[in-house]
Each structure stands twice: as structure tokens, then as C-alpha cells.
Amino acid sequence: MPRDTDAPRPVAAPDAQAHETDERWTVLRLLNWTADYLKRRGSESPRLDAEVLLAKVLGWPRVQLYTHFEEEIGERPRAEFRDLVRRRAEGAPVAYLVGHKEFYSLPLTVSPAVLIPRPDSEFVVVEFLSLLKETDAPTAVDVGTGSGNLALACTQQHKTARFVAIDASADALAVARANAEALGLADRVVFREGNLLEPVANEGPFDAIVSNPPYIPTDVIPTLEPGVRDYEPHRALDGGPDGLRVVAPLIAASVPLLKPGGHLILEIGSDQEEPVRALIAAQPLLKLAPTVRDHANHPRVIRATRLP
């Protein structure tokens, strides 16, 4: 979303207008005005943004807005709402502004220390559950866990699965641990700080290794939308010159840590299918499976099985 350094002035304007016309700032009027304001400043989902931000300020479930359209909103919550709208107009992601994001129906806390979970990553969870559904008490590793979204969704859905969730960022791990505690999954997910699979190098073997690694080429990052480029952690985005700086060593390191019949499940960039499949094909003990495509028919998940 484009930046707008003059955003605070338009956001404040409705209160003055309301005073002049003696109109009340009801829930519906605030939403309509804000959706129009955010649309003019480049939001792709202005109405949704407005609803999520107002619900955050009021402490309501978003659905409650629809049953309280005519309720007047006081000056203090309006001031808080204006501040959030201003920051959104400047490009701040809604998830960071409200501090949470849903992933695979799980409410997750997020902060600028972690990537915001995307729906495309749910394909990793679907593959894990499909491949391990008949396995009792599978053990797995999530590399680059961030908010913990992959490990926690897999663990929540597979009632006997256990995960080691790894991240190089202590701040990210703090967010992930808090999510595990809040979801009642801390007894089945262990968190480790470190690079790639180093924290489990002397453990295993495991039934699965999953990851949404950094895979965006370095020179592409400046071209990303401002909400990603300017707010999300580059450490979790930057995959080096070819986008494979993390992917290549991760594939190689996974081979000795997978059980025979164990699975490697990787999210990839939509233009990385061929190079990632080539990296896996170069490992004699890994057998490639068909690429999983997302809802837009883009290559999204590559998986392979460890041979005996």
C-alpha cells in the first residue's frame, strides 16, 4: 500500500465534520468513511481492514459490529481508531496493528519479529496431515518456525504428533512459545534456537521435516509491497541471490535426519519448482513426489520421501 505522510489529517477530519453537521459517529458511519479512506490510499481490502481495526479498538468479535451498526462510538475509542487507521494508511500490516492472525483456524499472536502467516502455507499443513494421518505419535521438525504456525497447526490437528520447532531468532521463538502456551500445545512442541537443523543434529530420526524457509531473492525484496518490504523481518524473507541460500543446505541436512519413509515438506516460491526439484533429485536417498499447487495453480509445496 503506498505511503501517505499526510494521513493523520484526513483521518481526523470526520470528527470536525460530525460536529458541524451534528451527525453521530456510529459504527456503520465509521466503517463506511474509513473503508473509503483506505481504498483511496491503496488498500486491497479496505472494508475488511476497517472492520478488523475497529473491532480491535472496541474489544469486540468482528461479527458484533454487524449487530451494532447504530451504536455511537465515543471520543476515546475514536482517537485510538484514528491512530490505527493512520498507521494502516502508511503501510503497516493489519496483523501487526492488531497483534494477531488466524492460520488454519488457529488464533496466533504475531509481532514484527515474525512473518505474518499466509493462507498458502496451509498447504504444508495439509500435506503433513495427509502423509502422517496413519502414523501414531509421529515426530517432526519445523525449520524457521516464526510464529509457530506450521508446527502448531500440525500438532493441533494430529493429536499425537510431537514437534521440535527451530528458529534462529530468539524474539521469534518467544512469540511461538507464547502461541503454544495459549493453544495448550506446549507439552507437544519443543522450541530450539539455532540455524537450520543444527539444534537436532544429534537427535532423530524424524517422521517429517517441514519448513517455510526464506526463499525470496535478495534483489526482489525492494520490489515487494511496502507492507512486506518495510515491516516484515527480512531475515525470514531473504533467500540470497537465487532464493535458494537456505533451501539448498536444508535439503541436504534433512537426509540423515529423516527415517526411511519419512517426509520432507517445503513451501517454495512460485517460480522455484524446477530448481528445488533439481536439488532434491540430486539426493540419492530422496524420492520426489508431485508438486502441490495452490489455489491460483502456482507451484507451492515440494515434498520428498526418504528411501531405505
C-alpha positions in Angstrom: 0.0 0.0 0.0 1.5 3.4 -0.9 2.7 5.6 1.9 0.8 8.8 2.7 2.6 11.2 5.0 -0.4 13.4 5.2 -2.7 10.6 6.5 -3.3 11.9 10.0 -5.1 15.0 8.7 -7.8 13.2 6.7 -8.3 10.6 9.5 -9.1 13.4 12.0 -11.4 15.2 9.6 -14.6 13.3 10.3 -14.9 14.4 13.9 -14.9 18.0 12.7 -17.4 17.2 10.1 -19.6 15.4 12.6 -19.5 18.5 14.8 -20.6 20.8 12.0 -23.5 18.6 10.8 -24.4 17.2 14.2 -24.2 13.6 12.8 -23.2 10.8 15.2 -20.2 8.7 14.6 -21.9 5.3 14.7 -20.2 2.0 13.9 -21.6 2.0 10.4 -20.6 5.5 9.6 -17.0 5.0 10.9 -16.7 1.8 8.8 -18.0 3.4 5.7 -15.8 6.5 6.0 -12.7 4.5 6.9 -13.2 2.0 4.1 -13.4 4.8 1.6 -10.3 6.5 3.1 -8.2 3.3 3.0 -9.4 2.5 -0.5 -8.1 5.8 -1.7 -4.8 5.1 -0.1 -4.3 1.7 -1.9 -5.7 -0.9 0.5 -6.7 -4.1 -1.3 -9.2 -4.9 1.4 -10.3 -1.6 2.8 -13.6 -2.7 4.3 -12.1 -5.7 6.0 -9.2 -3.6 7.3 -11.6 -1.1 8.8 -13.7 -3.8 10.5 -10.7 -5.6 11.9 -9.2 -2.4 13.3 -12.5 -1.1 14.8 -13.2 -4.5 16.4 -9.7 -4.4 17.9 -10.3 -1.0 19.4 -13.7 -1.9 20.8 -12.7 -5.3 22.0 -15.4 -7.0 20.1 -15.5 -10.0 17.8 -15.8 -8.6 14.3 -19.2 -10.1 13.8 -20.5 -8.0 16.6 -20.0 -4.9 14.5 -22.9 -6.1 12.3 -25.3 -6.2 15.1 -24.3 -2.8 16.5 -24.2 -0.6 13.4 -26.2 2.2 15.0 -24.1 2.3 18.2 -22.3 5.6 18.7 -18.6 5.4 19.4 -17.1 7.7 22.0 -14.2 10.1 21.5 -11.5 8.0 23.2 -12.0 4.8 21.1 -12.3 7.1 18.0 -8.9 8.6 18.8 -7.4 5.1 19.1 -9.1 4.0 15.9 -7.8 7.1 14.0 -4.2 6.2 15.1 -4.5 2.6 13.8 -6.1 3.8 10.6 -3.3 6.3 10.1 -0.7 3.6 10.6 -2.5 1.3 8.2 -2.6 4.1 5.6 1.2 4.4 6.0 1.5 0.7 5.1 1.6 -1.1 8.5 0.1 -4.6 8.1 -3.2 -5.1 9.9 -2.0 -8.2 11.6 0.8 -6.3 13.3 -1.6 -3.5 14.3 -4.0 -5.8 16.0 -1.3 -8.3 17.1 -2.9 -11.5 15.8 -3.6 -13.5 12.7 -5.7 -16.6 12.0 -3.9 -19.6 10.5 -5.6 -23.0 9.8 -8.4 -21.8 12.2 -5.9 -21.1 15.0 -5.7 -17.6 16.5 -2.0 -16.7 16.6 -0.2 -13.8 18.2 2.1 -12.1 15.7 4.6 -9.2 16.0 7.2 -7.6 13.7 9.6 -10.4 15.0 7.8 -12.9 12.8 6.4 -13.2 9.3 2.6 -12.9 9.1 1.2 -16.4 8.4 -0.2 -16.7 4.9 -3.0 -19.0 3.6 -0.6 -20.5 1.1 1.4 -22.0 4.0 -1.6 -24.1 4.9 -0.8 -26.4 2.0 2.2 -27.6 4.1 -0.1 -28.5 6.9 -2.5 -30.3 4.6 0.4 -32.4 3.2 1.7 -33.2 6.7 -1.7 -34.4 7.8 -2.3 -36.4 4.7 1.1 -38.2 4.8 1.2 -38.8 8.6 -2.5 -39.4 9.4 -1.9 -43.2 9.9 1.3 -42.7 11.9 1.0 -43.0 15.7 2.9 -40.3 17.6 5.0 -39.0 14.7 8.0 -36.9 15.5 8.7 -33.9 13.3 10.8 -30.7 12.9 9.7 -27.3 11.8 12.6 -25.2 10.5 12.2 -21.5 10.7 9.1 -21.7 12.8 8.4 -17.9 13.2 5.1 -17.6 14.9 5.0 -21.4 15.2 2.1 -21.6 12.7 3.2 -24.8 10.9 4.2 -26.8 14.0 1.2 -25.7 16.0 -1.4 -26.3 13.3 0.1 -29.7 12.5 0.2 -30.6 16.2 -3.3 -29.3 16.9 -4.8 -31.3 14.0 -2.7 -34.5 14.6 -3.5 -35.4 18.2 -0.4 -37.5 18.8 2.2 -35.6 16.8 5.3 -34.0 18.5 7.4 -31.3 17.0 10.7 -29.6 17.5 10.3 -26.0 16.3 13.5 -24.2 15.3 14.3 -20.6 14.6 17.5 -18.5 14.5 15.6 -15.6 16.2 15.1 -15.6 19.9 12.4 -12.9 19.5 10.5 -15.1 17.1 10.8 -18.1 19.4 9.3 -16.0 22.2 6.2 -15.4 20.0 6.0 -19.0 19.1 6.3 -20.2 22.7 3.5 -17.8 23.7 1.3 -19.2 21.0 2.0 -22.8 22.1 1.1 -21.9 25.6 -2.1 -20.1 24.6 -3.2 -23.0 22.5 -2.4 -25.7 25.1 0.2 -27.3 22.9 3.4 -26.5 24.8 3.6 -30.1 26.0 4.0 -31.4 22.5 6.1 -28.7 20.8 9.7 -28.0 21.9 11.4 -24.8 20.8 15.1 -24.6 19.9 17.2 -21.6 18.8 19.6 -22.2 16.0 20.3 -22.4 12.3 18.6 -24.9 10.0 18.7 -28.4 11.6 21.7 -27.8 13.8 19.7 -28.0 17.1 18.6 -31.5 16.3 21.7 -32.8 14.5 22.3 -35.4 17.2 18.6 -36.4 17.5 16.0 -38.2 15.4 15.5 -39.7 13.0 12.2 -38.0 12.4 9.0 -38.8 10.6 8.8 -35.4 8.9 10.7 -32.2 8.4 8.6 -29.2 7.3 9.6 -25.7 6.5 8.6 -22.3 5.0 12.2 -21.1 4.5 13.3 -17.7 3.3 13.0 -18.0 -0.5 12.7 -14.5 -1.9 15.8 -13.5 -4.0 17.6 -10.6 -2.4 17.2 -8.2 -5.3 13.4 -8.9 -5.4 12.8 -7.7 -1.8 12.9 -3.9 -2.6 10.1 -4.5 -5.2 7.7 -6.1 -2.6 4.7 -4.3 -1.4 5.5 -1.8 1.4 3.6 -3.8 4.0 6.0 -6.7 3.5 9.2 -4.8 2.4 9.1 -2.2 5.2 7.6 -4.2 8.1 8.2 -7.9 8.0 11.6 -9.4 9.1 14.0 -9.6 6.1 15.8 -12.4 7.8 12.7 -14.6 7.3 12.3 -13.4 3.7 15.8 -13.1 2.1 16.8 -16.3 0.3 20.0 -14.9 -1.1 20.8 -14.1 -4.7 18.9 -17.1 -6.2 16.4 -17.5 -3.4 17.9 -20.9 -2.5 20.6 -20.0 0.1 18.6 -21.6 2.8 16.7 -24.2 0.8 19.7 -26.0 -0.6 21.5 -26.7 2.7 18.2 -27.6 4.4 17.5 -30.3 1.8 21.0 -31.8 2.2 20.8 -31.7 6.0 17.4 -33.3 6.1 18.5 -36.6 4.5 20.3 -38.2 7.5 17.6 -36.9 9.9 14.6 -38.5 8.2 13.5 -42.0 9.0 13.2 -44.3 5.9 9.7 -43.4 4.7 9.9 -40.0 6.4 8.9 -36.9 4.5 10.4 -33.6 3.6 7.7 -30.9 3.0 8.9 -27.5 1.8 7.0 -24.3 0.8 8.6 -22.7 -2.2 8.3 -19.6 -4.3 6.0 -19.9 -7.3 8.9 -19.7 -9.7 11.2 -22.2 -7.9 9.7 -25.5 -8.7 12.4 -26.6 -11.2 15.5 -25.6 -9.2 14.1 -27.1 -5.9 13.1 -30.3 -7.5 16.6 -30.5 -9.1 18.2 -30.0 -5.6 16.1 -32.9 -4.2 16.7 -35.1 -7.3 20.5 -34.7 -6.6 20.0 -36.5 -3.3 20.0 -40.3 -4.0 18.1 -41.1 -0.8 15.2 -38.8 -1.5 12.3 -39.7 -3.8 10.4 -36.8 -5.2 6.6 -36.6 -5.1 4.4 -34.5 -7.4 4.5 -30.7 -6.7 1.5 -29.4 -4.8 -0.1 -26.3 -6.4 -2.0 -23.6 -4.6 -5.5 -22.2 -5.3 -4.0 -20.0 -8.0 -2.4 -23.1 -9.6 1.1 -21.9 -8.7 3.7 -24.4 -7.5 3.6 -24.1 -3.7 4.8 -27.2 -1.9 7.5 -29.7 -2.8 7.8 -32.9 -0.9 10.0 -35.9 -1.0 10.3 -39.3 0.9 13.4 -40.7 2.4 14.3 -44.1 0.8 15.6 -47.0 2.9 
